[in-house]
Amino acid sequence: MRTALTTQKKTVLTTQEKTALTTQEVAARFNELARQEKWFEIQDELFAADAKSIDPPNSPYFGYAEGKSAVRKKGEDWVQRVEAVHRTYTTDPVIGGNHFSVGREVDITVKGLGRIQINEIMVYEVSNGQIVLEQFFY
């Protein structure tokens, strides 16, 4: 009988592990990592393989990337250009349906641009427990 219970518990755990995260859960984990400035961990843990990243048209900073590795490269390329971080701040997420958004403020010195401040709204779309789209408004 003990084996049956152990087997049942394992089955329950396996079933729970396969359950997709809700938008609320993704946003909560995102917030936890964002507060620590762990942006690459956010991508590794929460982004879908076919995630898209969209910045405003004619952005002097970024462009469009599709696919987890391309989104990662976009972030890595940006980080390599940052010479100094003076201030960063990310708001708590606001959730609506399968989307959540955060406000983000950065005061940084960037190679080729000098010291800049970016105040943006970052919107994320969640599907099957993963971020499939990030879009930035600034």
VOTI-747121 format. One record per residue: residue in three letters; x, y, z of N, C-alpha, C in turn. Coordinates in pm, whole numbers, plus 50000, padded with zeros to 5 digits. Layout:
<atoms>
ALAXYZXYZXYZ...
</atoms>
This chain:
<atoms>
MET500824988250000500005000050000500875012550000ARG501965012250074502855023950076503415026749936THR503755016449863504245018149727503195024849639ALA501965020649655500885026649576500765041549606LEU500885045149734500805059349770501985066949712THR503175060949722504365067249666504195068949516THR503705058749451503475059549307502445070349275GLN501385070949353500375081149331500965095049350LYS501775096749451502395109849474503295113649358LYS504065104249309504935107049194504095110749073THR503015103949052502135106948940501565121048954VAL501145124249074500595137649098501665148149072LEU502875146049121503945155649098504255156948950THR504305145848880504585146248737503495153948665THR502265151748701501145158948639501265173848668GLN501595177448791501725191548827502885198048753GLU503975190848736505125196448666504795199548520LYS503895192248460503545194248321502495205048301THR501875209748408500875220148399501555233348366ALA501065240148262501655252848220501395263448326LEU502365272348343502205283448435501125292848384THR500435299248476499455309448440500205322348409THR499505331748348500105344848323500525351248454GLN499705349748557500015355148690501325349048743GLU501505336148727502715329448775503945333648694VAL503795334848564504905339348480505295353548521ALA504295362248539504565376148578505245376848714ALA504815368548808505425368548941506895364348934ARG507175353948858508575349348844509395359848769PHE508825365648665509475376448591509855387648688ASN508905391848771509125402648865510255399248963GLU510235386949013511275382549106512665383749043LEU512805379448919514105379948851514455394148807ALA513455401748761513715415548716514205424248831ARG513675422148948514115429849066515595427549095GLN516125416249050517535412949069518355415948943GLU517705422048843518365425148715518885412548645LYS518145401648655518545388948595517775386848464TRP518055395348366517305395348241517575383048155PHE518805378248153519085366248075518455353848137GLU518375353548270517685342548337516195342648303ILE515625354548291514225355748249514055349248113GLN514935352448021514855346547887515025331447893ASP516035326747963516295312347971515125304748029GLU514545310048134513525302848209512105304648154LEU511785316548105510385319748075510055321547927PHE511035323247842510755325947701510555313147621ALA509605313547529509365302447437510455302247329ALA510635290847267511655289347162511405298847046ASP510145302147018509805310846905509425324946948ALA509925329247064509615342647117510045353547019LYS509305364647022509605376346939509855388247030SER510725397046986511065409247059510955421046964ILE510095430747000509805441946910510045455146981ASP510865463646919511065477246966510335486746872PRO510165499346912509475508846824510195510146689PRO509435512846583510075515146453511105526346464ASN512185525046395513265535046391513915537446527SER513875527446614514525528746744516035530346725PRO516635539846796518095541246788518845530646868TYR518085522446942518715512847031518605498546981PHE517415494346945517155480346913516295479246789GLY516035466846753515165463946641514245452446673TYR514135443446579513235431946589514075419246596ALA513635409946677514305396846683513245386146697GLU513465374946631512525363746637513285350946665GLY512815343446763513485331246807514295334146933LYS514265324947024514905326847154516385330547142SER517105324147053518535327147040518755341146981ALA517915345346888518035358846830517675369546934VAL516665366747015516295375947122517445377047222ARG518055365847253519195365747344520355373947287LYS520655372047160521755379447096521475394447098LYS520225398247074519845412247079520185418147217GLY519865410947322520175415347458521665415647486GLU522375405447442523825404847463524535416247392ASP524115419047269524715430047192524525443347266TRP523345445247324523075457547399523945458347524VAL524005447747599524775447547724526255450747697GLN526785445847586528195448547551528445463447527ARG527405470747488527545485047461527405493547587VAL526845487947692526635495647815527955497147890GLU528345509647910529605512547978529405514848129ALA528255520148167527975522748309526475522848333VAL526085517548448524685517648490524585527148609HIS523775537548593523635547548698522385545048783ARG521305540148719520075537348792519185528448706THR518525518948772517515510748705516335509048799TYR515165507948740513955505748820512925498748733THR512275488748788511205481548719509995481048812THR508835484448759507605484248839507115469948858ASP506165468348948505465455548959504645453348833PRO504415440948795503635438248674502145441348693VAL501535445348583500085447048574499615436348476ILE498635428348518498215416748439496825419048381GLY496685415448254495395415948187495315404448088GLY494425394848115494295383348026495595375548016ASN496065373647894497315366247875498505375647852HIS498365387947898499445397747888499765403348026PHE501005408048040501365416148156502325426848109SER502385437648184503285448548148503995453548272VAL505165459448249505915465948354506445479148301GLY506615488648390507315500948356508785498948388ARG509625505148309511075503448329511745516848304GLU512625520548396513435532548382514905528548393VAL515705533348301517145531048308517885544048280ASP518945546048353519855557248333521225550648316ILE521715550648193522935543248160523825551248066THR525085547648062526015552947963526265541947862VAL526035545247734526135535547625527185540147525LYS528045530647488529075533247389528445538947262GLY528935550347218528435556647096527215565647117LEU526585564847234525395573047260525575582247381GLY526545579147467526725586947588525715582847695ARG525475591747787524545588947896523115591347846ILE522275581247865520885582147820519935577347929GLN518725582147922517655577348008516565571647918ILE516115559747951515015553547878513895550847978ASN512725556047948511525553348026510585546047933GLU510255533747966509485525547873508425517347943ILE507505512647862506555502547905506895489947827MET507015479047898507365466147839506135457147852VAL505655452147739504455443747737504855429647696TYR504325419847769504645405847745503375397947720GLU503415389347621502305380247593502715366147636VAL501815359247705502085345947757501165335947689SER501735324847645500965313947586501565300847633ASN500725291747679501175278747729502285280047834GLY502155290047920503085291648031504435297647996GLN504565303147875505845309047834505595322547767ILE506595331147774506535344047706506795341747558VAL505845345947475505975344247331506245357447260LEU506005368547331506215381747270506585391747378GLU507605399847349507895411547431507905423447336GLN507255434047379507205446147297507445458247385PHE508265467247334508705478647412508155491647353PHE507715500447441507165513447402507935524147477TYR508645532647401509405543647460509525554947362
</atoms>
